[in-house]
């Protein structure tokens, strides 16, 4: 069904409660929208047949059907129509089910007029379906301009998925090993969607002291605690109208997980020291290299928050899974580092890169290439020798082959186990700090641990830097 061109966007509202139907019609009309109402599932489906709309709002529970059913009709007809559902207060299961079924967003009863206005303004900015189809179709071939490097089918499918998910406000959880580009994927979701003009706030949940987390996330009022000399917004307020990216979300303490769940569910936050809540309008994208499902099973992560964050999931492939893309990615990184379009990577270097395990994935590859450019004997070529990919560069391989042992024989002459493990850990930490030029935050990411864990390990091994 072709989308008609009209000066006034038209909204379809489906609800079997007359009072709520009237409230939404009046509110939407004041926003300058044309409103069509339906007081039953059957009438709503008939209205979908009769006309085209810029947005559909439907109650979750209708006398003769459900909001999920309305979503099914919209999808079966292939309509270019973002749809939001209205759920009963505190019914998180219905909201999550609606988002998984393809809802653009949801509203909880009693409906907040401000949240309704915000939702409508976001929905009307959604790009039309024809443009999205062109973008998705072109994505596999658009490797030259895409920030997500690679030409394999896995990367092409990932690009297409990110473009599809970018059109919604549904929470997305990105899972992948350290260094696979989880933040890059989050930025693509933001920049390719209706909130591209809003802020993108990235938060490393593992790098914030637990005592400061609440004030950092939700802000605080002047005088709330010692040192609070003025009012300050938190991450949620700073990301209003845009995207809040929660990196390493698995590192959040349980006490904050409860408050984060409420903020996401109710779309309201209360600053530390404040007596009232305020509306927030953010899209949540989260990421971690850990298995959230296992953390839920062990009681270290709240199940209800897991379901809120993990509505849609994106898996970032490790560099080992897209090994055919290593030469492509390496050449693009080299071109940026060296400031030239000339192919500096020699055949022996390509072979060495493809044989290496890259436990730190693309981030480690970039570090290796940056070191190679700095230390290369010739400025116009990078060889295998320049890469310096020895056994000592790979902690996994080094551990397996240390002492030249095959794993057989006796323990005679070997150091105590703890001393041996400490030495391996010390070498690995030293290597990570060397590759990140002493940047402990980046070194922690490279190793797949939290910044807090990084500091603890450095202190335990007597490696704490003097400037700390």
PLY file of the C-alpha trace (Angstrom):
ply
format ascii 1.0
element vertex 468
property float x
property float y
property float z
element edge 467
property int vertex1
property int vertex2
end_header
0.00 0.00 0.00
1.60 3.25 -1.10
2.12 5.88 1.52
0.16 9.00 0.72
1.66 12.45 0.89
-0.24 14.70 3.30
0.55 17.83 5.23
-0.97 16.54 8.47
0.25 13.13 9.73
-2.59 10.83 10.67
-2.61 8.66 13.81
-4.78 5.61 14.47
-5.74 5.07 18.14
-7.33 1.74 19.15
-8.71 1.45 22.70
-11.91 0.10 24.24
-11.86 2.60 27.14
-13.85 5.70 26.04
-12.18 8.07 28.52
-8.65 7.13 27.45
-9.64 7.25 23.80
-10.96 10.80 24.26
-7.86 11.90 26.20
-5.49 10.68 23.51
-7.58 12.17 20.70
-7.54 15.60 22.36
-3.81 15.42 23.12
-2.82 14.32 19.63
-5.09 16.89 18.00
-3.36 19.63 20.01
-0.07 18.40 18.54
-1.43 19.19 15.08
-2.18 15.59 14.10
-5.22 14.10 12.43
-6.66 11.39 14.68
-8.73 8.34 13.73
-10.14 6.33 16.65
-11.38 2.75 16.96
-12.99 1.26 20.08
-12.39 -2.42 19.28
-9.90 -4.77 17.65
-12.22 -5.41 14.69
-12.80 -1.70 14.08
-9.05 -1.05 14.35
-8.25 -3.69 11.72
-10.94 -2.24 9.46
-9.41 1.23 9.88
-6.04 -0.17 8.82
-7.70 -1.45 5.65
-9.30 1.90 4.88
-6.37 4.29 5.18
-2.70 4.96 5.79
-1.20 6.35 8.99
2.02 7.76 10.38
1.54 6.01 13.75
-0.71 3.49 15.44
-1.43 3.45 19.19
-3.25 0.39 20.50
-4.25 -0.91 23.91
-2.70 -4.27 24.80
-5.99 -5.81 25.95
-9.03 -5.20 23.76
-12.42 -6.79 24.26
-12.27 -8.77 21.01
-8.51 -9.03 20.50
-5.07 -7.86 21.61
-2.45 -5.32 20.72
-0.21 -8.21 19.69
-2.89 -9.12 17.16
-2.86 -5.57 15.78
0.92 -5.78 15.41
0.50 -9.07 13.56
-1.93 -7.50 11.08
0.44 -4.57 10.46
3.37 -6.90 9.83
1.39 -9.33 7.66
0.31 -6.47 5.40
3.84 -5.09 5.21
2.66 -1.65 6.30
5.11 1.18 6.91
3.55 1.90 10.28
5.31 2.20 13.66
2.98 0.90 16.36
3.12 1.49 20.12
1.11 -0.45 22.68
-0.51 0.71 25.92
-0.01 -1.72 28.81
-1.41 -2.01 32.32
0.70 -0.35 35.02
3.54 -2.59 36.22
2.83 -5.32 33.65
6.39 -5.72 32.42
5.70 -9.06 30.71
3.16 -7.49 28.34
5.52 -4.64 27.47
8.39 -7.01 26.69
6.09 -9.28 24.65
4.90 -6.29 22.62
8.44 -5.10 21.91
9.47 -8.59 20.81
6.41 -8.70 18.54
7.63 -5.57 16.74
6.19 -2.66 18.70
7.95 0.66 18.20
7.55 1.53 21.89
5.05 1.20 24.74
3.16 3.39 27.22
2.13 2.32 30.73
-1.23 3.23 32.24
-2.05 5.76 33.50
-0.78 7.35 30.31
1.51 10.34 30.86
0.66 13.17 28.47
4.33 14.20 28.32
5.44 10.65 27.49
2.72 10.43 24.84
3.98 13.64 23.21
7.57 12.41 23.31
6.66 9.05 21.79
4.70 10.67 18.97
7.53 13.07 18.12
9.98 10.15 17.95
7.68 7.95 15.88
6.88 10.57 13.26
10.62 10.90 12.55
10.95 7.22 11.59
12.26 7.00 7.98
9.92 5.56 5.40
10.09 1.92 4.46
11.26 2.46 0.90
14.35 4.31 2.09
15.03 1.61 4.68
14.75 -1.12 2.05
17.25 0.65 -0.17
19.65 1.02 2.76
19.32 -2.62 3.79
19.72 -3.88 0.24
22.82 -1.77 -0.28
24.38 -2.61 3.07
26.32 -5.76 2.04
28.06 -3.88 -0.76
28.56 -0.61 1.10
31.73 -1.73 2.85
33.76 1.25 1.69
31.62 3.77 3.57
30.40 1.63 6.46
32.15 2.00 9.81
31.65 -1.75 10.30
34.57 -3.20 8.36
34.53 -6.52 6.49
33.12 -8.15 3.37
32.07 -11.58 4.67
28.45 -12.73 4.66
28.43 -12.58 8.46
29.34 -8.88 8.47
26.91 -8.11 5.63
24.06 -9.73 7.57
25.10 -7.84 10.71
24.94 -4.51 8.85
21.49 -5.31 7.52
20.25 -6.32 10.98
21.57 -3.13 12.59
19.79 -1.02 9.98
16.52 -2.85 10.64
16.81 -2.52 14.42
17.77 1.15 14.15
14.22 2.02 13.07
12.68 1.05 16.42
12.98 2.28 19.99
13.13 -1.29 21.28
15.98 -2.01 23.72
18.86 -3.88 22.08
21.50 -5.96 23.85
24.83 -6.43 22.07
26.91 -9.43 23.05
30.44 -10.21 21.96
34.01 -10.70 23.05
36.12 -7.76 24.11
37.31 -5.75 21.11
34.66 -6.89 18.64
33.12 -3.43 18.18
30.08 -3.43 20.46
30.15 0.34 20.92
30.54 0.79 17.16
27.38 -1.29 16.64
25.56 0.84 19.22
26.57 4.02 17.41
25.32 2.59 14.11
21.95 1.85 15.76
21.82 5.45 16.95
23.05 7.17 13.79
20.86 5.10 11.45
17.64 5.63 13.37
15.12 8.37 14.16
17.23 9.62 17.09
20.32 10.39 15.05
19.90 14.09 15.78
19.89 13.48 19.54
22.79 12.77 21.90
24.61 9.45 22.14
25.83 8.88 25.69
28.17 5.93 26.23
28.69 4.73 29.80
31.27 2.16 30.93
29.37 0.59 33.82
32.49 -1.14 35.12
34.48 2.07 35.48
32.16 3.95 37.88
32.68 3.57 41.64
29.63 1.93 43.20
29.14 4.82 45.63
28.76 7.29 42.76
26.60 5.21 40.44
23.18 6.54 41.44
24.20 10.19 41.17
26.01 9.56 37.88
23.04 7.78 36.29
20.18 9.91 37.66
21.82 13.21 38.63
21.53 15.07 41.92
20.15 18.21 43.53
22.24 20.92 45.11
23.00 20.02 48.72
22.11 16.33 48.31
25.52 15.39 49.70
28.86 16.95 50.55
30.31 18.51 47.42
26.97 18.84 45.60
27.31 22.59 45.04
24.84 22.78 42.18
22.14 20.76 40.43
23.53 18.23 37.98
21.94 16.01 35.35
22.80 12.33 35.14
23.35 10.08 32.15
19.61 9.62 31.62
18.93 13.35 31.42
22.00 13.95 29.22
20.79 11.29 26.78
17.25 12.72 26.55
15.96 12.49 23.00
18.80 10.17 22.06
20.47 6.90 23.01
22.00 5.74 26.30
24.60 3.03 25.71
25.35 0.90 28.78
28.66 -0.81 28.08
29.67 -3.74 30.32
26.19 -3.68 31.86
26.94 -6.99 33.62
29.18 -5.07 36.03
26.28 -3.09 37.53
25.73 -3.87 41.23
22.38 -5.41 42.15
21.35 -2.31 44.11
21.53 -0.13 41.01
19.97 -2.80 38.81
16.70 -2.34 40.73
16.67 1.41 40.13
17.74 1.03 36.50
14.86 -1.38 35.90
12.36 1.14 37.25
13.84 3.96 35.17
13.58 1.89 31.99
10.10 0.58 32.77
8.49 3.81 33.96
10.63 6.18 31.85
11.05 8.39 34.89
14.02 9.04 37.20
14.52 10.80 40.51
17.67 12.78 41.14
19.52 12.14 44.37
18.07 14.59 46.90
14.94 15.29 44.83
11.39 14.70 46.04
9.77 14.21 42.65
10.51 12.15 39.55
11.02 13.59 36.09
10.25 12.10 32.67
13.15 10.85 30.56
13.13 9.93 26.90
16.01 7.63 26.03
16.58 4.54 23.95
18.55 1.92 25.85
21.29 -0.10 24.14
23.38 -2.34 26.37
26.44 -4.53 25.84
28.72 -6.95 27.64
31.27 -9.63 26.85
29.83 -11.78 29.64
26.94 -14.25 29.39
24.00 -12.47 31.04
21.92 -15.65 31.03
24.52 -17.41 33.17
24.74 -14.41 35.51
20.95 -14.49 35.93
21.10 -18.20 36.77
23.80 -17.55 39.38
21.87 -14.66 40.96
24.37 -11.98 39.95
22.03 -10.24 37.51
18.31 -9.55 37.89
16.10 -11.64 35.66
13.53 -8.88 35.18
16.21 -6.41 34.09
17.69 -9.04 31.76
14.34 -9.38 29.99
14.03 -5.59 29.71
17.46 -5.19 28.14
17.52 -8.35 26.04
14.38 -7.74 23.98
16.43 -7.80 20.78
19.94 -9.26 20.70
22.87 -8.61 18.39
25.91 -10.90 18.46
29.21 -9.39 17.37
31.46 -11.98 15.69
35.00 -12.49 16.94
37.85 -11.91 14.51
38.38 -15.68 14.43
34.85 -16.12 13.05
35.50 -13.66 10.20
39.13 -14.58 9.54
38.65 -13.99 5.80
38.02 -10.33 6.63
41.33 -9.88 8.47
43.24 -8.64 5.37
40.40 -6.23 4.49
40.15 -4.84 8.00
43.93 -4.65 8.41
44.38 -2.68 5.18
41.68 -0.17 6.17
43.20 0.33 9.60
46.68 0.71 8.09
45.45 3.28 5.59
44.03 5.35 8.44
47.08 4.99 10.67
49.60 5.72 7.92
47.51 8.39 6.18
47.87 6.82 2.75
45.80 4.80 0.28
48.85 2.75 -0.70
48.64 -0.92 0.30
51.47 -1.26 2.83
50.65 -4.79 3.95
53.04 -7.37 2.45
51.97 -10.97 1.68
53.99 -12.45 4.55
52.33 -9.99 6.95
48.87 -11.01 5.69
49.74 -14.66 6.27
51.00 -13.95 9.79
47.86 -11.99 10.71
45.54 -14.72 9.43
47.34 -17.35 11.54
47.16 -15.35 14.76
44.33 -16.01 17.25
43.65 -12.36 18.22
42.10 -12.83 21.67
41.59 -9.04 21.74
39.87 -9.08 18.32
39.78 -5.89 16.19
41.05 -3.73 19.04
44.15 -5.92 19.35
44.59 -5.94 15.56
44.61 -2.15 15.57
47.19 -2.09 18.37
49.43 -4.54 16.50
49.24 -2.48 13.32
49.85 0.80 15.13
52.98 -0.70 16.65
54.05 -2.02 13.25
53.69 1.40 11.60
55.74 2.99 14.36
58.52 0.40 14.27
58.56 -0.66 10.60
62.00 -0.65 9.00
60.56 0.83 5.80
57.85 3.54 5.78
56.22 2.16 2.63
55.74 -1.47 3.66
54.71 -3.57 6.65
56.17 -7.07 6.83
55.60 -10.03 9.12
58.74 -9.07 11.03
57.32 -5.59 11.66
54.20 -7.09 13.24
56.28 -8.86 15.90
53.63 -11.52 16.39
55.62 -13.99 18.48
54.39 -16.64 20.85
54.85 -14.17 23.72
52.17 -11.92 22.16
49.48 -14.56 22.58
48.77 -15.43 26.24
46.73 -18.51 25.28
49.40 -19.98 23.03
52.18 -19.02 25.42
50.50 -20.77 28.34
50.06 -23.94 26.29
53.66 -24.03 25.11
55.58 -22.54 28.05
58.70 -24.40 29.20
58.72 -26.21 25.88
56.65 -28.83 27.64
54.14 -31.07 25.87
52.13 -31.54 29.04
53.73 -34.85 29.96
56.44 -35.79 32.44
56.85 -34.83 36.09
56.62 -31.63 38.12
60.30 -31.77 39.04
62.04 -28.45 38.63
58.83 -26.48 38.11
57.89 -23.41 40.14
54.94 -23.52 42.57
51.60 -23.25 40.79
50.64 -19.85 42.24
54.02 -18.37 41.32
53.64 -19.69 37.80
50.11 -18.29 37.46
51.21 -14.94 38.88
54.02 -14.76 36.35
51.63 -15.52 33.46
49.20 -12.90 34.74
51.98 -10.34 35.22
53.25 -10.86 31.66
49.74 -10.62 30.23
48.97 -7.40 32.12
52.30 -5.93 31.07
51.62 -6.82 27.42
48.16 -5.25 27.53
49.52 -2.04 29.08
52.28 -1.92 26.50
49.84 -2.31 23.61
47.58 0.40 25.02
50.50 2.68 25.92
49.73 2.52 29.60
46.01 3.25 29.25
44.55 1.03 31.99
40.94 1.44 30.88
41.75 0.25 27.37
44.00 -2.50 28.72
41.14 -3.78 30.86
38.85 -3.86 27.81
41.51 -5.68 25.80
41.75 -8.35 28.49
37.99 -8.62 28.97
38.01 -7.54 32.62
36.62 -4.53 34.46
38.71 -1.49 35.28
38.20 -2.27 38.96
39.56 -5.79 38.45
42.48 -4.37 36.49
43.48 -2.10 39.39
43.14 -4.94 41.89
45.37 -7.25 39.86
48.01 -4.57 39.36
48.10 -3.88 43.09
48.21 -7.58 44.03
51.15 -8.19 41.71
52.97 -5.03 42.77
52.53 -3.44 39.35
50.48 -0.41 40.37
51.63 2.63 38.42
53.20 5.50 40.32
50.73 8.09 39.00
47.74 6.40 40.64
0 1
1 2
2 3
3 4
4 5
5 6
6 7
7 8
8 9
9 10
10 11
11 12
12 13
13 14
14 15
15 16
16 17
17 18
18 19
19 20
20 21
21 22
22 23
23 24
24 25
25 26
26 27
27 28
28 29
29 30
30 31
31 32
32 33
33 34
34 35
35 36
36 37
37 38
38 39
39 40
40 41
41 42
42 43
43 44
44 45
45 46
46 47
47 48
48 49
49 50
50 51
51 52
52 53
53 54
54 55
55 56
56 57
57 58
58 59
59 60
60 61
61 62
62 63
63 64
64 65
65 66
66 67
67 68
68 69
69 70
70 71
71 72
72 73
73 74
74 75
75 76
76 77
77 78
78 79
79 80
80 81
81 82
82 83
83 84
84 85
85 86
86 87
87 88
88 89
89 90
90 91
91 92
92 93
93 94
94 95
95 96
96 97
97 98
98 99
99 100
100 101
101 102
102 103
103 104
104 105
105 106
106 107
107 108
108 109
109 110
110 111
111 112
112 113
113 114
114 115
115 116
116 117
117 118
118 119
119 120
120 121
121 122
122 123
123 124
124 125
125 126
126 127
127 128
128 129
129 130
130 131
131 132
132 133
133 134
134 135
135 136
136 137
137 138
138 139
139 140
140 141
141 142
142 143
143 144
144 145
145 146
146 147
147 148
148 149
149 150
150 151
151 152
152 153
153 154
154 155
155 156
156 157
157 158
158 159
159 160
160 161
161 162
162 163
163 164
164 165
165 166
166 167
167 168
168 169
169 170
170 171
171 172
172 173
173 174
174 175
175 176
176 177
177 178
178 179
179 180
180 181
181 182
182 183
183 184
184 185
185 186
186 187
187 188
188 189
189 190
190 191
191 192
192 193
193 194
194 195
195 196
196 197
197 198
198 199
199 200
200 201
201 202
202 203
203 204
204 205
205 206
206 207
207 208
208 209
209 210
210 211
211 212
212 213
213 214
214 215
215 216
216 217
217 218
218 219
219 220
220 221
221 222
222 223
223 224
224 225
225 226
226 227
227 228
228 229
229 230
230 231
231 232
232 233
233 234
234 235
235 236
236 237
237 238
238 239
239 240
240 241
241 242
242 243
243 244
244 245
245 246
246 247
247 248
248 249
249 250
250 251
251 252
252 253
253 254
254 255
255 256
256 257
257 258
258 259
259 260
260 261
261 262
262 263
263 264
264 265
265 266
266 267
267 268
268 269
269 270
270 271
271 272
272 273
273 274
274 275
275 276
276 277
277 278
278 279
279 280
280 281
281 282
282 283
283 284
284 285
285 286
286 287
287 288
288 289
289 290
290 291
291 292
292 293
293 294
294 295
295 296
296 297
297 298
298 299
299 300
300 301
301 302
302 303
303 304
304 305
305 306
306 307
307 308
308 309
309 310
310 311
311 312
312 313
313 314
314 315
315 316
316 317
317 318
318 319
319 320
320 321
321 322
322 323
323 324
324 325
325 326
326 327
327 328
328 329
329 330
330 331
331 332
332 333
333 334
334 335
335 336
336 337
337 338
338 339
339 340
340 341
341 342
342 343
343 344
344 345
345 346
346 347
347 348
348 349
349 350
350 351
351 352
352 353
353 354
354 355
355 356
356 357
357 358
358 359
359 360
360 361
361 362
362 363
363 364
364 365
365 366
366 367
367 368
368 369
369 370
370 371
371 372
372 373
373 374
374 375
375 376
376 377
377 378
378 379
379 380
380 381
381 382
382 383
383 384
384 385
385 386
386 387
387 388
388 389
389 390
390 391
391 392
392 393
393 394
394 395
395 396
396 397
397 398
398 399
399 400
400 401
401 402
402 403
403 404
404 405
405 406
406 407
407 408
408 409
409 410
410 411
411 412
412 413
413 414
414 415
415 416
416 417
417 418
418 419
419 420
420 421
421 422
422 423
423 424
424 425
425 426
426 427
427 428
428 429
429 430
430 431
431 432
432 433
433 434
434 435
435 436
436 437
437 438
438 439
439 440
440 441
441 442
442 443
443 444
444 445
445 446
446 447
447 448
448 449
449 450
450 451
451 452
452 453
453 454
454 455
455 456
456 457
457 458
458 459
459 460
460 461
461 462
462 463
463 464
464 465
465 466
466 467
